[in-house]
């Protein structure tokens, strides 16, 4: 697989990061994404760590820092496909029409927490052979068992390859740091190791973090959509991949604002759940149907799979300034040209294949009314499509951050 005979029209070349908030801030215009054409440019990559110039960033329109976008800032979770869509951009992704497939790509190095957790961690709710958090059971849609924790750590490795570092904000050594929805705690632990002068707190509904962590890192069970009752404010608040957890994003953003010290930064990294494709190869596939059904089911739980497109306007509405939005193209499998793009796609395909059962079973049975057998049968075809390099689909991953004004 991988041969592609379609005529490839040239597109713009891949664009790299710009480091200052002023140069990256933008207003995102709502509206449908236009069909993107494949590029005939090809960027060489000489190692596992992509350079700032070669990372597949999607550049938004230019605007002044802190300028509000046109999306409604008061969204509280409604999943409206006509509102909050990403602006038109160039992905910088090119189709790999070679026949060698993934032969040049090595095995995925899966990061994992190497220290065992305490016995109390395993007191969870079990369903469909998977375990889920007991605290506020059902609020978070995905499992929390060992396979899911390993997948979350793989997601962290993908994020590090995609973004290049733990945070894109200009923070240096913030005294107090909060990681909302910390999961396995891997981001908080690495940030604490890199910033020994920072005190890092990670919060999550599931106490699945390792027992032995850096002395400046600790964890608490907490629901970020409840009233925040911390006994101090923070200088940097980070959160990543919480689209399956939050139904009221403006409330979360306001809580961040209220619990930051003046001059403190907030950063959200999030998937835009609706798949994108550079051509028409996604149309009519089981993969496309699965994606639409996931969006439908998530919407019925009060969550918005397209919420990330509104983050910038909502952060601005909450009072943040110097708000920066960056969008990154993440290939769905190894169809894209370039060593880095191919590895990103391979890692993301593995991430999704590992998580497909956990993402689908509860939503399809509880929310959409499917039988367990029907879900299992459907996922057979979805898995085939995920591995199909002739389907040129990708994800948009947002990084949006802003600063609380100095009073």
N, C-alpha and C positions, 0 to 999 in steps of 0.2 A: 504494500500500500504506500501511498505518498505521491504517486504520479499525478500530475495536475496539468491538464492540457488547455485550460482556459487562457485567453489572452490577458496578460498582466499589464495594466496601465500604470505608469509611474505616479508615485505619490510623493509627499514631502519626506525628507530624511528625518530620522530619529532625532529628537531634541533632548538635551540634557538638563540637569538641575540648574537653577539659579538660586543662590544661597540667601538672599535678603528677602524679608517679607515684602518690602516695597516693590521688588521686581517680580514677585510671584502672585501678588494679590490679583483677584479677578472677580468680575460679576458673571455669574453663570446664567445664561438665558434659558428659560424653560422651552421645551419643544421636543419633537421626536428626533431621534438620531438618524441622520442621513446614512444611506448605504455607503460604506467605506470601500475604496478600491485598494487592491493589493499593490505593494510597492515593488519596484524592481531594483531598489537599492539594497545593499547588503553590507552590514557592519561587521568587521572582524572582531573576535574576542579571543584574548590570549590567556585567559585564566579563569578560575572559578569566581573570583570577585570582580564584578563588572565595574568599570569606571563610572564616575559621575556622568560623563558625557554619553555613555552607551546604555545606561539604564532606560528601560522603555517607559518614559514618562509621557503623559498626554497633556499637552499644554492648553490651558483655558485662555479665554479672551483677557486682554489687559484692562485693568481698571485701578483706581486708587485704593490704598489700603483701607479696609473697613467698610467699603461700599456695599450696600445691601444688594442681594440678588432679587430677581423678580418673583421667585417662588414664594408662596405664602409661608410666613414665619410661624404661623400658629398651628401647623400640622401636628396632630396628636395620634398618628398611626394609621390613618386611612390610606389604603394602598390604591391610589388613583394613577393609572398608567399614563394619563394625559397631563399630569402635573408632576413637576420635579424631575423631569428627564434630564440626562446629562446633555451638555452642549456638544455641538459637532466638533470633532477633533481628528487628528491623524494618529493612528495607533503606533506607527513605526514598526509594525509586524509584517514580515514578508513570508510568503509560502515557500517551504522547503520542498522542491520537486525532485530531490534526489531519491534514489532507490535504496540507500543504505539504512533508512529508518533511524533507529536509535542506537546503532551499533557503536557509534563513537562516544556515546554517553555512558559513563560509569554507573555503578550502583548508587542509589540514593543513600546518603549518610543520615540516618534517622537520629535526631537528637532525642534524648529522653532524660527524665529526672532519675538520677542514679541512686537516690537515697529513699529508703522505704518510708511510707507514711505511717502514722499511728493507727492503732486498731479501730478507733472510733470513726475513722474515715469511711469504713465499709458498711456503715449502718444506713443503707439507702433503700429506695423503692425499686423493685424489680418488675419489668414489663417487657414482653417479647424477647426474653433472654438477655436484656440489657439492664443496667442499673441507672437510676436517675436520682437527683438530689432530693432529700427528705424535707429540708427547710423550704417552706413555701412550694411544696411539690407541685409540679406542672407549670411553674412560671417560666422556666427555661426549657426549650423544646428539644434539646439534644441530651444524649446520655453523659455519664461521668465515669464510666468504668475504665479499666486499664487500656483496652484498645482505643477508646476515645482520647484518653490522656496522651497516648503515643501520637495520635493524629494531631492533637493540639500542639504538641512540640514540633511536629513536622510543619504545621502551619507557621510556627514561629521561624523556622528555618527558611520557609518561602518568603516571609515578610522581610527577613534580613537580607536575602538576596535581591528582593524587589526594591526595597527602600534603601539598602546599603548601610543602615545603622539603626540604632534603637529608637531614635527620635529625629525628626526633621526640624524640630523647633530650635531656636537659638539659645536654649538653656545651657548653662555652663555647669555649675555645681549647686543646684537648688537644695536648700536645707531640708525641706520636707516634700516628699513625693507620694502621690496616691495613684495606684494602678487599679482602675475600676473594672471588674470582671476579669480578674487576674488568671483564672483557669488553673493551670498547673503551676503558675507562679514564675514561669521561666523568664518572662520579660522583667519582672520585678527583681528577680535574683541577679540577672545579668546587669541591670542598671545599678543595683547596689554594689556589685563587684567593680563596675567601672567608675562609680562615684562613691568612694568610701566615706566621704564627708556628708553624704545625703542620708537621711532617714527615710526608708522606703516602706510604705504600707500597701499591701495588696488585699483587695476585698473580693469576695465571690459568694454565690449561694452554696457552692460545694466546697467543703474543706478537703480538697484533694492535693494540697501542696505538700512538698517534702518536709520532713521533720527538721532536718539539719540544713540551715541556710546561713548566709552571711549575718554577722552580728547586727548590721544596720538594716536588716530586712525582716519583716514580720507580716503575718496574715490574720485576717478576721473574716468571719462569716457575716455577710451584710447584703441588703437589697438596695441598690443604688436608686431605685424609684421610690423608696421610702424617704421620710424626712432624715436628713443627715445630722448626726448627733456627735460628730467628732469634737474632741476637746481642744483642738487647735486647727488653724488654717494651714493651707498648703501653698507651695511655691510652683508646683508643676503637677497637673493632673493628666493622666494618660489613660486611654481606653481603646480597645481594639476588638473588632469582630463581635459586636453585641447586637446585631440586627435580629437575632433570634430571641433576644431577652427583653429589649425595651419596647414599650408601646407608646410612651410619652417622652419623646426626645427633648422637646422644649423644657420640660420639667427637669430632666437630667442636666441640661445645659445651664439652667438657672441655679441648680444646686451647686454645680461646678463654680459658677461665678461667685455665689455667696460664700463659698468655702475656700476661695483663693485669696492670698494676700495681694494687695495692690502691686501691679507689675508682674504677677504670676501668669503662667502660660497653661493652656489646655490644649490637648491634641486628641483627635479621634481618627482612627484608621478603620475603614469599613468597606465591605463588598457592596457593590450595586448588584443585587441578586439576579436581575434579568440578564440573560446571556446576550452577547453581541456577536456578530459574525461579519467578516470582511467581504463575504459574497453570499450566495443563496444556498450554501451547502448544509446549513442547519435546518432549513425549512422542511417540514414534513417528517422529521425524525422522531424517534422515541425520546431522544434527549431534549428536543424542543418541547415536546408534550410534558415531560417530567418537570421541566423548568416552569412552565406555565401553571401546572398543578401545584407545585411548591409555592409559587407566588399567591395562588388562590387560597391555599390552606393557611398560609401565614397571615394573609389579610383577614381571614375569618377568626383568627385568634387576637386580632387587634393590632398586629404588627405590620410594618411597612417594609417590604423587601427593597424598595427603591428610596428609602429614607435618606441615604447618603447624599443624594443630589441636592438636598435642602439644608444640609448642615451649615453651609457658609452663611446663608441668609438667617438661619435660626440662631447661630452664634452671635451674629451682628445684632439681632433683635434682643438678645439677652444682655447686651452691653459690651461685648468684647470688641476690641479694636485691633488693627493690623492683622485682620483675618486673612489667612492664606489657604487656598485650595489647590491641591495637586491631584491629578488623575493618572493612574498607571494601568497599562495594558498587561494582563496576565493571561498567556495562552492556556486554553483548556486542556491541551495535550501537546505532544511534541511535533506539531505540524509546522511550526514557524522556523524560519532560517536563523542561524546564529547559535553558537554554543550556549550562550547564556539564556537566550529565549527558549531553546530546546530543553535545557535542563529545568528552567522554570515550568515549562509545560508538563514535563515528565513528573516533576514533584507535585504539581497541582492535580494532575490526573490521579496520581497515587493517593493524594489527600482526599479527593472526592470518592474514589473507589472504596477507600477504607471507611469513609463516612456515610456512604450512600444508604446503607441499611438504617443507621441511626437517625439520619435526617428524614427518611421517608416513612418508616413504619408507624410511628406514633401519629404523625400528621395525616397520613393517608387513611389509617383505620379510625382514629378518634374523630378527626375533623371532616374528612371526605367520605367516610362510610364504607371504605373498601374492606374486603376480607384480607386476612393475612396471606392467604394463598394467592389472591389476585395481585397483591403488592409484590410478592416474591417473583411471580411470573413476569410482571412488567419490568422489574429491575434487571432481569436477564438481558432484555433488549437495550435498556439504558446503559448497562455496563459495556455492551458491544459498541455502542455509539461513543462512549467516553474514550475508548481505545482507537477509534477510527480517525486516522490522520487526514482523511479526506474531508472531514468536517472542520472548517476553519473558524472555530468559535473562540471567544475570549471573554474574560471578566474585566470589568472596570473596578479598580480598587482606589478608593479615595483616601487622601491624607489631608485633613483640615485642621488648622490650629489657629489660635488667637490669643491675645493678651488682655488681661484685666487692666484698665487704665490706672495709672498712678494717681492717687487722690491728692 
